[in-house]
Amino acid sequence: MSRRADLPLTLQSAVQMLEWGTCPENAPCSHEQIAAWCHRFWHQYIERDVPPEIGKILPILTDVETRGTSIWSTISHWSSCASAPP
């Protein structure tokens, strides 16, 4: 997949991206695209006064952007498919 993940830079989209990252078989974009989207998200909000809910998720998105695929097992509890039987 070479197209860019183009969800709006919102909290709801951030949660969706994290869900996709933990369930790659259901994701319409790659881990690389998710990481790039996370970079765009935190870059938009870094060094600004942000609502508390955005402030709480910024470190997670930063980890996704910098650690890549190794982060998914850490946050897999966010995903409904991670707990579903195979």
C-alpha positions as CSV (number, residue, x, y, z in Angstrom):
1,M,0.0,0.0,0.0
2,S,1.6,3.2,-1.0
3,R,-1.3,5.7,-0.4
4,R,-1.3,7.9,2.6
5,A,-3.6,7.3,5.6
6,D,-5.8,10.3,5.3
7,L,-8.1,10.4,8.4
8,P,-8.7,13.8,9.9
9,L,-6.3,14.6,12.8
10,T,-8.9,14.1,15.6
11,L,-9.0,12.0,18.8
12,Q,-11.5,9.7,17.2
13,S,-9.2,9.1,14.2
14,A,-6.3,8.5,16.6
15,V,-8.2,5.8,18.3
16,Q,-9.1,4.3,14.9
17,M,-5.5,4.3,13.8
18,L,-4.5,2.5,17.0
19,E,-7.2,-0.1,16.5
20,W,-6.0,-0.7,12.9
21,G,-2.4,-1.0,14.2
22,T,-3.4,-3.8,16.6
23,C,-5.5,-5.6,14.0
24,P,-3.5,-5.3,10.8
25,E,-5.6,-7.9,9.0
26,N,-8.5,-5.4,9.2
27,A,-6.6,-2.3,8.5
28,P,-6.9,-0.4,5.2
29,C,-3.4,1.0,5.7
30,S,0.1,-0.3,6.6
31,H,1.9,0.1,9.9
32,E,4.2,2.5,8.1
33,Q,1.2,4.6,7.0
34,I,-0.2,4.5,10.6
35,A,3.1,5.7,12.0
36,A,3.3,8.5,9.4
37,W,-0.3,9.6,10.4
38,C,0.7,9.5,14.1
39,H,3.6,11.8,13.2
40,R,1.3,14.3,11.5
41,F,-1.1,14.2,14.4
42,W,1.4,14.9,17.2
43,H,3.3,17.4,15.0
44,Q,0.0,19.4,14.7
45,Y,-0.5,19.5,18.5
46,I,3.0,19.5,20.0
47,E,4.0,22.6,21.9
48,R,0.4,23.9,21.9
49,D,-2.2,24.1,24.6
50,V,-4.4,21.0,23.9
51,P,-7.4,19.5,25.5
52,P,-6.5,17.0,28.2
53,E,-7.7,14.0,26.1
54,I,-5.4,15.0,23.3
55,G,-2.5,15.5,25.8
56,K,-3.0,12.0,27.1
57,I,-2.8,10.3,23.7
58,L,0.2,12.3,22.3
59,P,2.8,10.1,24.1
60,I,1.2,7.0,22.7
61,L,1.2,8.4,19.2
62,T,4.8,9.5,19.6
63,D,5.7,6.0,20.6
64,V,3.9,4.6,17.6
65,E,5.7,7.0,15.3
66,T,9.2,6.3,16.8
67,R,9.0,2.6,17.7
68,G,7.0,1.4,14.8
69,T,5.6,-2.1,14.9
70,S,7.2,-3.0,18.3
71,I,4.6,-0.8,20.0
72,W,1.5,-2.8,19.0
73,S,1.8,-5.5,21.6
74,T,2.0,-2.8,24.2
75,I,-1.3,-1.3,23.2
76,S,-3.1,-4.4,21.9
77,H,-5.6,-4.2,24.8
78,W,-7.2,-1.3,22.9
79,S,-8.2,-3.6,20.2
80,S,-11.4,-5.7,20.1
81,C,-9.8,-8.2,17.6
82,A,-6.8,-8.7,20.0
83,S,-9.0,-10.4,22.5
84,A,-11.2,-12.2,19.9
85,P,-10.6,-15.9,19.4
86,P,-8.8,-16.8,16.2
